Amino acid sequence: MRDERSALEIEIARLQGENATLKKELLARGLPVPGVSGPSGAKPGEPELKLPSDAEVDKVISFLENISGGYPDTAKLLTSNRLGTVSLALLS
């Protein structure tokens, strides 16, 4: 039993070392590593894109519902896709 546990601990240590080496190689190549924050996708000198939070999106939806007055379906139509429909609808 003790030999089996010792063998398992040795194997775990070997796998942890191998895992760390592989993560370093992925980071060096600019590839994403699960559980590790890597370099930003933004190019140097360019600002990083920050998406709005759910609370901010809900605030915009509430605003659109308020300005649509008697046409609540209009606000729902404008905000049906939270990934850009609002900004496109407001620009057109």
DSSP file (Angstrom, degrees, kcal/mol; ACC not computed):
  #  RESIDUE AA STRUCTURE BP1 BP2  ACC     N-H-->O    O-->H-N    N-H-->O    O-->H-N    TCO  KAPPA ALPHA  PHI   PSI    X-CA   Y-CA   Z-CA
    1    1 A M     >        0   0    0      0, 0.0     4,-2.2     0, 0.0     5,-0.2   0.000 360.0 360.0 360.0 -44.0    0.0    0.0    0.0
    2    2 A R  H  >  +     0   0    0      1,-0.2     4,-2.3     2,-0.2     5,-0.2   0.883 360.0  50.4 -65.8 -39.3    2.8    2.4    0.9
    3    3 A D  H  > S+     0   0    0      2,-0.2     4,-2.4     1,-0.2    -1,-0.2   0.885 109.7  50.9 -66.0 -38.7    4.7    1.6   -2.3
    4    4 A E  H  > S+     0   0    0      2,-0.2     4,-2.2     1,-0.2    -2,-0.2   0.919 111.4  47.2 -65.2 -43.4    1.6    2.2   -4.4
    5    5 A R  H  X S+     0   0    0     -4,-2.2     4,-2.4     2,-0.2    -2,-0.2   0.912 112.1  50.3 -64.2 -42.4    1.0    5.6   -2.7
    6    6 A S  H  X S+     0   0    0     -4,-2.3     4,-2.1     1,-0.2    -2,-0.2   0.903 110.1  50.0 -62.3 -42.4    4.6    6.5   -3.3
    7    7 A A  H  X S+     0   0    0     -4,-2.4     4,-2.2     1,-0.2    -1,-0.2   0.894 111.0  49.7 -63.9 -40.0    4.4    5.6   -6.9
    8    8 A L  H  X S+     0   0    0     -4,-2.2     4,-2.6     2,-0.2    -2,-0.2   0.902 109.7  50.5 -65.9 -40.8    1.3    7.6   -7.4
    9    9 A E  H  X S+     0   0    0     -4,-2.4     4,-2.2     2,-0.2    -2,-0.2   0.881 110.6  49.8 -65.3 -37.5    2.9   10.7   -5.7
   10   10 A I  H  X S+     0   0    0     -4,-2.1     4,-2.2     2,-0.2    -1,-0.2   0.916 111.9  48.0 -65.4 -43.0    5.9   10.4   -8.0
   11   11 A E  H  X S+     0   0    0     -4,-2.2     4,-2.6     2,-0.2    -2,-0.2   0.898 110.6  51.6 -65.3 -40.1    3.6   10.1  -11.1
   12   12 A I  H  X S+     0   0    0     -4,-2.6     4,-2.5     1,-0.2    -2,-0.2   0.925 110.4  48.6 -61.9 -44.9    1.6   13.2   -9.9
   13   13 A A  H  X S+     0   0    0     -4,-2.2     4,-2.1     2,-0.2    -1,-0.2   0.896 111.7  49.7 -62.5 -40.3    4.8   15.2   -9.5
   14   14 A R  H  X S+     0   0    0     -4,-2.2     4,-2.4     1,-0.2    -2,-0.2   0.927 112.4  47.2 -63.9 -45.0    6.0   14.2  -12.9
   15   15 A L  H  X S+     0   0    0     -4,-2.6     4,-2.7     2,-0.2    -2,-0.2   0.873 110.1  52.7 -66.3 -37.2    2.6   15.1  -14.5
   16   16 A Q  H  X S+     0   0    0     -4,-2.5     4,-2.3     2,-0.2    -1,-0.2   0.910 110.9  47.6 -64.1 -41.3    2.6   18.5  -12.7
   17   17 A G  H  X S+     0   0    0     -4,-2.1     4,-2.1     2,-0.2    -2,-0.2   0.913 113.3  47.5 -64.0 -43.0    6.0   19.3  -14.0
   18   18 A E  H  X S+     0   0    0     -4,-2.4     4,-2.4     2,-0.2    -2,-0.2   0.899 111.2  51.7 -64.3 -41.2    5.1   18.2  -17.5
   19   19 A N  H  X S+     0   0    0     -4,-2.7     4,-2.4     1,-0.2    -2,-0.2   0.916 109.5  49.4 -62.0 -44.3    1.9   20.3  -17.3
   20   20 A A  H  X S+     0   0    0     -4,-2.3     4,-2.2     1,-0.2    -1,-0.2   0.901 111.0  50.3 -62.4 -41.2    3.8   23.4  -16.2
   21   21 A T  H  X S+     0   0    0     -4,-2.1     4,-2.0     1,-0.2    -2,-0.2   0.918 111.1  48.3 -62.8 -43.9    6.3   22.9  -19.1
   22   22 A L  H  X S+     0   0    0     -4,-2.4     4,-2.4     1,-0.2    -2,-0.2   0.888 110.0  52.0 -65.3 -39.3    3.5   22.6  -21.6
   23   23 A K  H  X S+     0   0    0     -4,-2.4     4,-2.6     1,-0.2    -1,-0.2   0.913 108.8  50.8 -62.8 -42.0    1.7   25.7  -20.3
   24   24 A K  H  X S+     0   0    0     -4,-2.2     4,-2.3     1,-0.2    -1,-0.2   0.900 110.1  50.0 -62.1 -40.3    4.9   27.7  -20.6
   25   25 A E  H  X S+     0   0    0     -4,-2.0     4,-1.3     2,-0.2    -2,-0.2   0.912 110.7  49.0 -65.1 -42.1    5.3   26.6  -24.2
   26   26 A L  H  <>S+     0   0    0     -4,-2.4     5,-2.7     1,-0.2     3,-0.4   0.935 112.5  47.7 -62.1 -46.2    1.7   27.5  -25.0
   27   27 A L  H ><5S+     0   0    0     -4,-2.6     3,-1.4     1,-0.2    -2,-0.2   0.887 107.9  55.7 -62.2 -38.8    2.2   31.0  -23.4
   28   28 A A  H 3<5S+     0   0    0     -4,-2.3    -1,-0.2     1,-0.3    -2,-0.2   0.805 109.0  48.0 -63.9 -28.5    5.5   31.5  -25.3
   29   29 A R  T 3<5S-     0   0    0     -4,-1.3    -1,-0.3    -3,-0.4    -2,-0.2   0.395 118.6-112.1 -92.1   2.6    3.6   30.8  -28.6
   30   30 A G  T < 5 +     0   0    0     -3,-1.4    -3,-0.2    -4,-0.3    -2,-0.1   0.713  69.8 141.6  76.8  20.1    0.8   33.3  -27.6
   31   31 A L      < -     0   0    0     -5,-2.7    -1,-0.3    -6,-0.2    -2,-0.1  -0.675  57.1-100.4 -95.2 150.3   -1.8   30.5  -27.3
   32   32 A P        -     0   0    0      0, 0.0     5,-0.1     0, 0.0    -1,-0.1  -0.397  30.8-158.3 -70.6 144.8   -4.5   30.6  -24.6
   33   33 A V  B >   -A   36   0A   0      3,-0.6     3,-2.0    -2,-0.1     5,-0.1  -0.990  23.8-116.3-123.8 121.8   -3.9   28.4  -21.5
   34   34 A P  T 3  S+     0   0    0      0, 0.0     3,-0.1     0, 0.0   -11,-0.0  -0.328  99.6  11.6 -57.8 132.3   -7.0   27.4  -19.4
   35   35 A G  T 3  S+     0   0    0      1,-0.1     2,-0.4    -2,-0.0     0, 0.0   0.458 111.1  94.1  82.0   0.7   -6.8   28.8  -15.9
   36   36 A V  B <  S-A   33   0A   0     -3,-2.0    -3,-0.6   -13,-0.0     2,-0.6  -0.991  73.7-129.9-128.6 128.8   -3.9   31.1  -16.8
   37   37 A S        -     0   0    0     -2,-0.4     3,-0.1    -5,-0.1     0, 0.0  -0.662  35.3-171.7 -78.6 124.3   -4.3   34.8  -17.8
   38   38 A G        -     0   0    0     -2,-0.6     3,-0.1     1,-0.2   -11,-0.0  -0.279  34.7 -54.3-103.1-171.2   -2.2   35.2  -20.9
   39   39 A P        -     0   0    0      0, 0.0    -1,-0.2     0, 0.0     2,-0.0  -0.327  65.4 -99.3 -65.6 149.8   -1.2   38.2  -23.0
   40   40 A S        -     0   0    0      1,-0.1    -3,-0.0    -3,-0.1     8,-0.0  -0.297  18.7-129.9 -67.6 152.6   -4.0   40.5  -24.2
   41   41 A G  S    S+     0   0    0     -3,-0.1     2,-0.1     2,-0.1    -1,-0.1   0.594  79.3 103.2 -78.2 -10.7   -5.3   40.1  -27.8
   42   42 A A  S    S-     0   0    0      1,-0.1     6,-0.1     4,-0.1     3,-0.1  -0.457  77.8-116.6 -74.1 144.6   -4.9   43.9  -28.3
   43   43 A K    >   -     0   0    0      4,-0.2     3,-2.1    -2,-0.1    -1,-0.1  -0.453  45.1 -83.3 -74.7 153.0   -2.0   45.1  -30.3
   44   44 A P  T 3  S+     0   0    0      0, 0.0    -1,-0.1     0, 0.0     0, 0.0  -0.322 117.9  20.5 -57.8 135.1    0.6   47.3  -28.5
   45   45 A G  T 3  S+     0   0    0      1,-0.3    -2,-0.0    -3,-0.1    -3,-0.0   0.268 102.7 104.9  89.5 -12.2   -0.6   50.9  -28.4
   46   46 A E  S <  S-     0   0    0     -3,-2.1    -1,-0.3     1,-0.0     2,-0.1  -0.812  76.1-112.1-101.6 142.8   -4.2   50.0  -29.0
   47   47 A P        -     0   0    0      0, 0.0     2,-0.3     0, 0.0    -4,-0.2  -0.402  32.9-113.2 -70.1 149.4   -6.8   50.1  -26.2
   48   48 A E        -     0   0    0     -6,-0.1     2,-0.3    -2,-0.1    -8,-0.0  -0.658  32.2-111.1 -83.4 138.1   -8.3   46.8  -25.2
   49   49 A L        -     0   0    0     -2,-0.3     2,-0.5     1,-0.0    -1,-0.1  -0.516  31.1-164.5 -70.8 127.7  -12.0   46.3  -25.9
   50   50 A K        -     0   0    0     -2,-0.3    -1,-0.0    -3,-0.0    -2,-0.0  -0.964   9.0-147.1-117.3 116.9  -14.1   46.3  -22.8
   51   51 A L        -     0   0    0     -2,-0.5     2,-0.0     1,-0.1     0, 0.0  -0.485  27.5 -99.2 -80.2 151.9  -17.6   44.9  -23.3
   52   52 A P        -     0   0    0      0, 0.0    -1,-0.1     0, 0.0     2,-0.1  -0.340  37.0-115.5 -69.9 151.9  -20.5   46.3  -21.2
   53   53 A S     >  -     0   0    0      1,-0.1     4,-2.2    -2,-0.0     5,-0.2  -0.314  29.1-104.5 -76.9 167.7  -21.7   44.5  -18.1
   54   54 A D  H  > S+     0   0    0      1,-0.2     4,-2.7     2,-0.2     5,-0.2   0.879 123.1  55.3 -60.3 -37.5  -25.1   42.9  -17.9
   55   55 A A  H  > S+     0   0    0      1,-0.2     4,-1.9     2,-0.2    -1,-0.2   0.899 107.6  48.5 -63.7 -40.2  -26.1   45.8  -15.6
   56   56 A E  H  > S+     0   0    0      2,-0.2     4,-1.8     1,-0.2    -1,-0.2   0.897 112.2  48.6 -66.6 -39.9  -25.1   48.4  -18.2
   57   57 A V  H  X S+     0   0    0     -4,-2.2     4,-2.4     1,-0.2    -2,-0.2   0.915 110.5  51.3 -65.9 -42.2  -27.0   46.5  -20.9
   58   58 A D  H  X S+     0   0    0     -4,-2.7     4,-2.5     1,-0.2    -1,-0.2   0.864 107.3  54.2 -62.1 -35.4  -30.1   46.4  -18.7
   59   59 A K  H  X S+     0   0    0     -4,-1.9     4,-2.2     2,-0.2    -1,-0.2   0.904 109.3  47.2 -64.9 -41.5  -29.8   50.1  -18.1
   60   60 A V  H  X S+     0   0    0     -4,-1.8     4,-2.7     2,-0.2    -2,-0.2   0.911 111.5  50.8 -65.6 -42.5  -29.8   50.8  -21.9
   61   61 A I  H  X S+     0   0    0     -4,-2.4     4,-2.3     1,-0.2    -2,-0.2   0.925 110.5  49.4 -61.1 -44.1  -32.8   48.5  -22.4
   62   62 A S  H  X S+     0   0    0     -4,-2.5     4,-2.1     1,-0.2    -1,-0.2   0.910 110.8  50.4 -60.7 -43.1  -34.6   50.3  -19.6
   63   63 A F  H  X S+     0   0    0     -4,-2.2     4,-2.4     1,-0.2     5,-0.2   0.922 110.6  48.9 -60.2 -45.8  -33.8   53.6  -21.2
   64   64 A L  H  X S+     0   0    0     -4,-2.7     4,-1.4     1,-0.2    -1,-0.2   0.871 109.8  51.6 -64.9 -36.6  -35.0   52.4  -24.6
   65   65 A E  H  < S+     0   0    0     -4,-2.3     4,-0.5    -5,-0.2    -1,-0.2   0.891 110.8  49.6 -65.5 -37.9  -38.3   51.1  -23.1
   66   66 A N  H >< S+     0   0    0     -4,-2.1     3,-0.8     1,-0.2    -2,-0.2   0.910 113.4  43.9 -68.1 -42.2  -38.8   54.5  -21.4
   67   67 A I  H 3< S+     0   0    0     -4,-2.4    -1,-0.2     1,-0.2    -2,-0.2   0.704 103.0  65.9 -78.9 -17.2  -38.2   56.6  -24.6
   68   68 A S  T >< S+     0   0    0     -4,-1.4     3,-1.8     1,-0.2    -1,-0.2   0.647  80.6 180.0 -78.4 -11.7  -40.3   54.2  -26.7
   69   69 A G  T <   +     0   0    0     -3,-0.8    -1,-0.2    -4,-0.5    -2,-0.1  -0.284  68.4  10.0  58.1-115.5  -43.4   55.3  -24.7
   70   70 A G  T 3  S+     0   0    0      1,-0.2    -1,-0.3    -2,-0.2     3,-0.2   0.343 120.5  74.1 -80.3   7.7  -46.4   53.5  -26.0
   71   71 A Y    X>  +     0   0    0     -3,-1.8     3,-1.2    -6,-0.2     4,-0.9  -0.547  47.5 157.2-120.6  67.3  -44.4   51.2  -28.1
   72   72 A P  H 3> S+     0   0    0      0, 0.0     4,-1.6     0, 0.0    -1,-0.1   0.787  73.6  63.5 -63.2 -25.8  -42.7   48.7  -25.8
   73   73 A D  H 3> S+     0   0    0      1,-0.2     4,-2.4     2,-0.2     5,-0.2   0.808  94.7  61.7 -67.4 -27.3  -42.3   46.2  -28.6
   74   74 A T  H <> S+     0   0    0     -3,-1.2     4,-2.6     2,-0.2    -1,-0.2   0.933 104.0  47.0 -62.8 -46.2  -40.0   48.7  -30.3
   75   75 A A  H  X S+     0   0    0     -4,-0.9     4,-1.8     1,-0.2    -1,-0.2   0.897 112.4  50.5 -63.4 -39.5  -37.5   48.6  -27.5
   76   76 A K  H  < S+     0   0    0     -4,-1.6     4,-0.2     2,-0.2    -1,-0.2   0.893 110.8  49.1 -65.3 -38.8  -37.7   44.8  -27.4
   77   77 A L  H >< S+     0   0    0     -4,-2.4     3,-1.0     1,-0.2     4,-0.3   0.926 112.0  48.2 -65.4 -44.2  -37.1   44.7  -31.2
   78   78 A L  H 3< S+     0   0    0     -4,-2.6     3,-0.3     1,-0.2    11,-0.2   0.815 120.3  37.6 -65.8 -30.0  -34.1   47.1  -30.9
   79   79 A T  T 3< S+     0   0    0     -4,-1.8    -1,-0.2    -5,-0.2    -2,-0.2   0.198  80.1 110.5-108.1  16.1  -32.6   45.1  -28.0
   80   80 A S  S <  S+     0   0    0     -3,-1.0     2,-0.6    -4,-0.2    -1,-0.2   0.805  83.2  42.9 -63.3 -28.3  -33.4   41.6  -29.2
   81   81 A N    >>> -     0   0    0     -3,-0.3     4,-1.2    -4,-0.3     3,-0.7  -0.947  69.8-165.2-120.2 109.3  -29.8   40.8  -29.9
   82   82 A R  T 345S+     0   0    0     -2,-0.6    -1,-0.1     1,-0.2    -2,-0.1   0.416  76.2  78.3 -75.5   4.2  -27.5   42.1  -27.1
   83   83 A L  T 345S-     0   0    0      3,-0.0    -1,-0.2     1,-0.0    -4,-0.0   0.018 125.2 -44.0-104.8  29.0  -24.4   41.7  -29.3
   84   84 A G  T <>5S+     0   0    0     -3,-0.7     4,-2.2    -5,-0.0     5,-0.2   0.296 102.1 108.7 139.2 -14.9  -24.8   44.8  -31.4
   85   85 A T  H  X5S+     0   0    0     -4,-1.2     4,-3.0     1,-0.2     5,-0.2   0.885  82.2  56.1 -60.7 -38.0  -28.3   45.3  -32.6
   86   86 A V  H  ><S+     0   0    0     -5,-0.6     4,-2.3     1,-0.2    -1,-0.2   0.954 110.1  42.6 -60.8 -50.8  -28.8   48.3  -30.3
   87   87 A S  H  > S+     0   0    0      1,-0.2     4,-1.4     2,-0.2    -1,-0.2   0.889 116.7  48.4 -66.4 -36.9  -25.9   50.3  -31.6
   88   88 A L  H  X S+     0   0    0     -4,-2.2     4,-1.5     1,-0.2    -1,-0.2   0.905 112.0  49.0 -67.1 -40.4  -26.7   49.4  -35.3
   89   89 A A  H  < S+     0   0    0     -4,-3.0    -2,-0.2     1,-0.2    -1,-0.2   0.878 111.2  49.5 -68.2 -36.5  -30.4   50.3  -34.8
   90   90 A L  H  < S+     0   0    0     -4,-2.3    -1,-0.2    -5,-0.2    -2,-0.2   0.783 110.7  50.8 -73.6 -25.8  -29.5   53.6  -33.2
   91   91 A L  H  <        0   0    0     -4,-1.4    -1,-0.2     1,-0.2    -2,-0.2   0.771 360.0 360.0 -80.9 -26.6  -27.1   54.5  -36.0
   92   92 A S     <        0   0    0     -4,-1.5    -1,-0.2    -5,-0.1    -2,-0.2   0.485 360.0 360.0 -88.6 360.0  -29.5   53.8  -38.9
